[in-house]
Amino acid sequence: MSLSSPTAMSARPADARPPSPLDRLLGERRPLVMGILNITPDSFSDGGRYDAPDIAIAHARRMIEDGADIVDVGGESTRPYDGATRVSLDDELARVMPVLPAAIGLGALVSIDTMKAEVAARALVLGAGIVNDVWGLQRDPDMARVVADHGVPVIVMHNRDCTDATVDIMADVAAFFARSLEIAERAGIRHDRIVLDPGIGFGKTAEQSITVIARLDAFASFGLPLLVGLSRKRFISAASPSRPDERLAGSIAGNLLAVQAGAAIVRVHDVAETVQALRVAAAIRDARAHD
């Protein structure tokens, strides 16, 4: 991943932007936890639980207290299965705008989870520090310009309109990333402001999602931080039949293996449990290193 050293900073051109809050977090060289705040009625796991602004803000505060490094705020369900309802720009803004100022005011880094450049732009003006685009700059033609203009990090997620079990999913993800990086470069987005997300569950069969997690280290060749969002996803039920709210253990198992394979950030519903698991794993790993 790209980390800023004192030497690199001193060599930075005068007009270059300083390190972002995400750069500083990544510089701690530990896996980061992104807590999910869905302000939606139809998200696959927690739809409708946090769509009232006061409840959403309280949940953001709780996730930060539980150890979330980033709070990911979204007002449109991007559920990776059939049934998500597209929402208008006005409806999405009506959901996120009452929550964002207070969430940002809690002090943690906030990302805006949206496919719409206008939503991203308004969130960034309020102080959001990351754009999380589940279509990797390839859906809204103005998204790359908005990210470039604000100089913020962007999470580029792989996606497909439909699943196809015959697709070489690793090659498909790599080709998608390459296209997104070309778009980012043309728009003037700094390479070290990009995080790659292979999009677990999005346009993938359960088997393909498992393959992507198992071979996550293949994407290290891009030289960028990797984010994995596997929390409560359906592939867990393929291995161990369960409802979304019964997939905590499977989510933790997947996240520990994803971090082991190179994930710098994990996006989760269950922050406290994930933070504890990561800290215990790190303590055991450190003890082994000192043997």
C-alpha positions as CSV (number, residue, x, y, z in Angstrom):
1,M,0.0,0.0,0.0
2,S,1.1,3.6,-0.5
3,L,2.4,5.2,2.7
4,S,3.9,8.6,3.1
5,S,7.4,8.7,4.7
6,P,9.1,11.9,5.9
7,T,11.4,11.7,2.9
8,A,8.6,11.4,0.5
9,M,6.7,14.3,2.1
10,S,9.7,16.6,1.8
11,A,10.1,15.8,-1.9
12,R,6.4,16.5,-2.6
13,P,5.8,19.3,-5.0
14,A,4.6,22.6,-3.4
15,D,1.1,22.2,-5.0
16,A,0.6,18.6,-3.9
17,R,-2.0,17.8,-1.3
18,P,-1.0,16.7,2.2
19,P,-1.6,13.2,3.4
20,S,-5.3,12.4,3.8
21,P,-6.7,11.0,7.1
22,L,-6.9,7.6,5.4
23,D,-3.1,7.8,4.6
24,R,-2.4,8.4,8.3
25,L,-4.6,5.5,9.3
26,L,-3.0,3.2,6.8
27,G,0.4,4.4,8.1
28,E,-0.4,2.7,11.4
29,R,0.2,-0.6,9.6
30,R,-2.7,-2.5,11.1
31,P,-6.0,-3.6,9.5
32,L,-8.6,-0.9,9.6
33,V,-12.3,-1.5,10.4
34,M,-15.0,0.3,8.5
35,G,-18.4,0.3,10.2
36,I,-21.4,0.1,7.9
37,L,-24.2,2.7,8.4
38,N,-27.1,1.9,6.1
39,I,-29.7,4.6,6.2
40,T,-32.0,2.6,4.0
41,P,-35.2,0.6,4.3
42,D,-34.0,-2.3,2.1
43,S,-30.4,-3.2,2.8
44,F,-30.0,-7.0,2.8
45,S,-28.9,-7.3,6.4
46,D,-30.1,-4.3,8.4
47,G,-32.5,-2.5,6.2
48,G,-34.8,-0.1,8.1
49,R,-32.9,-0.4,11.5
50,Y,-31.1,3.0,11.2
51,D,-33.2,5.1,8.7
52,A,-34.3,7.6,11.4
53,P,-31.5,10.3,11.8
54,D,-31.2,10.1,15.6
55,I,-31.0,6.3,15.5
56,A,-28.4,6.4,12.7
57,I,-26.3,9.0,14.5
58,A,-26.4,6.9,17.7
59,H,-25.3,3.9,15.8
60,A,-22.4,5.8,14.3
61,R,-21.3,6.9,17.8
62,R,-21.6,3.3,19.0
63,M,-19.4,2.0,16.2
64,I,-16.8,4.6,16.8
65,E,-16.8,3.7,20.5
66,D,-16.4,0.0,19.5
67,G,-13.3,0.8,17.5
68,A,-14.4,1.7,14.0
69,D,-11.7,3.7,12.1
70,I,-14.1,4.7,9.4
71,V,-17.9,5.1,9.3
72,D,-19.4,4.3,5.8
73,V,-22.7,6.2,5.3
74,G,-25.0,5.1,2.6
75,G,-28.5,6.1,1.6
76,E,-29.2,3.7,-1.3
77,S,-29.2,0.0,-0.9
78,T,-26.4,-1.6,-3.0
79,R,-27.3,-5.0,-1.8
80,P,-25.5,-7.6,-4.0
81,Y,-28.6,-9.6,-4.7
82,D,-31.9,-9.2,-6.5
83,G,-34.4,-6.8,-5.0
84,A,-32.6,-3.6,-4.3
85,T,-34.7,-0.6,-5.4
86,R,-32.9,2.3,-7.1
87,V,-33.6,5.6,-5.4
88,S,-33.8,9.1,-6.8
89,L,-31.1,11.7,-6.1
90,D,-33.5,13.7,-4.0
91,D,-34.5,10.6,-1.9
92,E,-30.9,9.6,-1.3
93,L,-29.9,13.2,-0.3
94,A,-33.0,13.3,2.0
95,R,-31.6,10.2,3.8
96,V,-28.0,11.0,4.2
97,M,-27.9,14.8,4.6
98,P,-29.6,14.9,8.1
99,V,-27.0,12.3,9.3
100,L,-23.7,13.3,7.7
101,P,-22.9,16.5,9.7
102,A,-23.4,14.8,13.0
103,A,-21.6,11.7,12.0
104,I,-18.6,13.8,10.8
105,G,-18.7,15.7,14.0
106,L,-18.1,12.6,16.0
107,G,-14.5,12.8,14.9
108,A,-14.0,9.5,13.0
109,L,-13.2,9.4,9.3
110,V,-16.5,9.2,7.3
111,S,-16.9,7.8,3.8
112,I,-19.9,8.3,1.6
113,D,-21.2,5.1,0.0
114,T,-22.9,6.2,-3.2
115,M,-23.1,5.7,-7.0
116,K,-24.1,9.3,-7.6
117,A,-21.5,12.0,-8.2
118,E,-23.9,14.7,-6.8
119,V,-24.4,12.9,-3.5
120,A,-20.6,12.4,-3.3
121,A,-19.9,16.1,-4.0
122,R,-22.4,17.3,-1.3
123,A,-21.0,14.9,1.3
124,L,-17.5,16.0,0.6
125,V,-18.4,19.6,1.0
126,L,-19.8,18.7,4.5
127,G,-16.5,17.0,5.4
128,A,-16.7,13.4,4.4
129,G,-13.2,12.1,3.7
130,I,-13.7,9.2,1.3
131,V,-15.9,8.3,-1.6
132,N,-17.0,4.6,-1.7
133,D,-18.2,3.9,-5.2
134,V,-19.6,0.4,-5.7
135,W,-19.3,0.9,-9.5
136,G,-15.6,1.8,-9.4
137,L,-16.0,5.2,-11.3
138,Q,-17.7,3.3,-14.2
139,R,-21.3,4.2,-13.6
140,D,-21.7,7.9,-13.1
141,P,-19.5,9.7,-15.6
142,D,-19.0,12.7,-13.3
143,M,-17.8,10.7,-10.3
144,A,-14.1,10.7,-11.2
145,R,-14.1,14.4,-11.7
146,V,-15.7,15.0,-8.3
147,V,-13.2,12.8,-6.5
148,A,-10.3,14.5,-8.4
149,D,-11.6,18.0,-7.6
150,H,-11.7,17.3,-3.9
151,G,-8.5,15.3,-3.8
152,V,-10.0,12.6,-1.5
153,P,-9.4,8.9,-1.5
154,V,-11.8,6.7,-3.5
155,I,-12.8,3.1,-3.0
156,V,-13.0,1.4,-6.4
157,M,-15.3,-1.6,-6.1
158,H,-15.7,-4.3,-8.7
159,N,-19.2,-5.0,-9.9
160,R,-21.2,-6.7,-12.5
161,D,-24.8,-6.3,-13.7
162,C,-25.4,-10.0,-13.3
163,T,-23.7,-13.2,-12.2
164,D,-22.1,-15.6,-14.7
165,A,-20.7,-18.8,-13.2
166,T,-18.6,-19.4,-16.4
167,V,-16.6,-16.1,-16.0
168,D,-13.0,-16.3,-14.9
169,I,-13.8,-14.0,-11.9
170,M,-10.2,-13.2,-11.0
171,A,-9.5,-12.0,-14.6
172,D,-12.8,-10.1,-14.6
173,V,-12.0,-8.3,-11.4
174,A,-8.5,-7.5,-12.6
175,A,-9.7,-6.1,-15.9
176,F,-12.3,-4.0,-14.2
177,F,-9.7,-2.5,-11.8
178,A,-7.5,-1.7,-14.8
179,R,-10.4,0.2,-16.5
180,S,-11.1,2.1,-13.3
181,L,-7.5,3.1,-12.9
182,E,-7.4,4.4,-16.4
183,I,-10.5,6.5,-15.7
184,A,-9.0,7.7,-12.5
185,E,-5.7,8.7,-14.2
186,R,-7.5,10.6,-17.0
187,A,-9.5,12.5,-14.3
188,G,-6.4,13.4,-12.3
189,I,-7.0,11.2,-9.3
190,R,-3.7,10.5,-7.6
191,H,-2.8,6.8,-7.7
192,D,-2.1,6.8,-4.0
193,R,-5.6,8.0,-3.3
194,I,-7.2,4.8,-4.6
195,V,-8.3,1.7,-2.6
196,L,-9.4,-1.4,-4.4
197,D,-12.4,-3.6,-3.4
198,P,-13.1,-6.8,-5.2
199,G,-16.8,-6.6,-4.4
200,I,-17.6,-9.8,-2.6
201,G,-21.1,-10.9,-3.6
202,F,-21.6,-8.3,-6.2
203,G,-22.2,-10.0,-9.6
204,K,-20.6,-13.1,-8.2
205,T,-21.8,-16.6,-7.3
206,A,-21.0,-17.8,-3.8
207,E,-18.2,-19.9,-5.3
208,Q,-16.7,-16.9,-7.1
209,S,-16.8,-14.8,-3.9
210,I,-15.0,-17.5,-2.0
211,T,-12.4,-17.8,-4.8
212,V,-11.8,-14.0,-4.7
213,I,-11.2,-14.1,-1.0
214,A,-9.0,-17.2,-1.2
215,R,-6.9,-15.5,-4.0
216,L,-7.0,-12.0,-2.7
217,D,-3.2,-11.7,-2.7
218,A,-3.3,-11.8,-6.5
219,F,-4.5,-8.2,-6.5
220,A,-1.4,-7.0,-4.6
221,S,0.2,-6.5,-8.1
222,F,-1.8,-3.3,-8.3
223,G,0.2,-1.9,-5.5
224,L,-2.8,-0.4,-3.7
225,P,-4.6,-1.0,-0.4
226,L,-7.3,-3.6,-0.6
227,L,-10.7,-3.4,1.1
228,V,-12.9,-6.4,1.7
229,G,-16.6,-6.2,2.4
230,L,-17.8,-9.7,3.1
231,S,-19.8,-9.1,6.3
232,R,-23.0,-11.3,6.5
233,K,-22.8,-12.0,2.7
234,R,-24.6,-14.9,1.2
235,F,-21.5,-16.9,0.4
236,I,-21.3,-17.6,4.2
237,S,-24.6,-19.4,4.0
238,A,-23.4,-21.5,1.1
239,A,-20.7,-22.9,3.4
240,S,-22.9,-22.9,6.5
241,P,-26.6,-22.3,6.0
242,S,-27.7,-19.2,7.9
243,R,-29.7,-16.0,7.8
244,P,-27.9,-12.7,7.5
245,D,-28.1,-12.0,11.2
246,E,-26.7,-15.5,12.0
247,R,-23.4,-14.9,10.1
248,L,-21.2,-13.2,12.6
249,A,-18.9,-16.2,13.1
250,G,-18.6,-16.7,9.3
251,S,-17.9,-13.0,8.8
252,I,-15.1,-12.9,11.4
253,A,-13.6,-16.1,9.9
254,G,-13.7,-14.5,6.4
255,N,-12.3,-11.2,7.6
256,L,-9.4,-12.8,9.5
257,L,-8.4,-14.7,6.4
258,A,-8.8,-11.7,4.2
259,V,-6.5,-9.7,6.4
260,Q,-4.0,-12.5,6.4
261,A,-4.2,-12.4,2.6
262,G,-3.5,-8.7,2.4
263,A,-6.7,-6.7,3.1
264,A,-5.9,-3.3,4.6
265,I,-9.5,-2.5,5.5
266,V,-12.5,-4.7,6.3
267,R,-16.1,-3.3,6.0
268,V,-18.3,-4.8,8.7
269,H,-21.7,-4.6,10.4
270,D,-20.4,-6.0,13.7
271,V,-17.6,-3.6,14.7
272,A,-16.9,-4.6,18.3
273,E,-16.6,-8.3,17.6
274,T,-14.4,-7.7,14.5
275,V,-12.1,-5.4,16.4
276,Q,-11.7,-7.9,19.2
277,A,-11.0,-10.7,16.7
278,L,-8.4,-8.7,14.8
279,R,-6.6,-7.6,18.0
280,V,-6.4,-11.2,19.4
281,A,-5.1,-12.4,16.0
282,A,-2.5,-9.7,16.0
283,A,-1.4,-10.5,19.6
284,I,-1.0,-14.2,18.7
285,R,0.9,-13.3,15.5
286,D,3.2,-10.9,17.4
287,A,3.9,-13.5,20.0
288,R,4.8,-16.0,17.4
289,A,7.1,-13.5,15.7
290,H,9.1,-13.1,19.0
291,D,9.5,-16.8,19.6
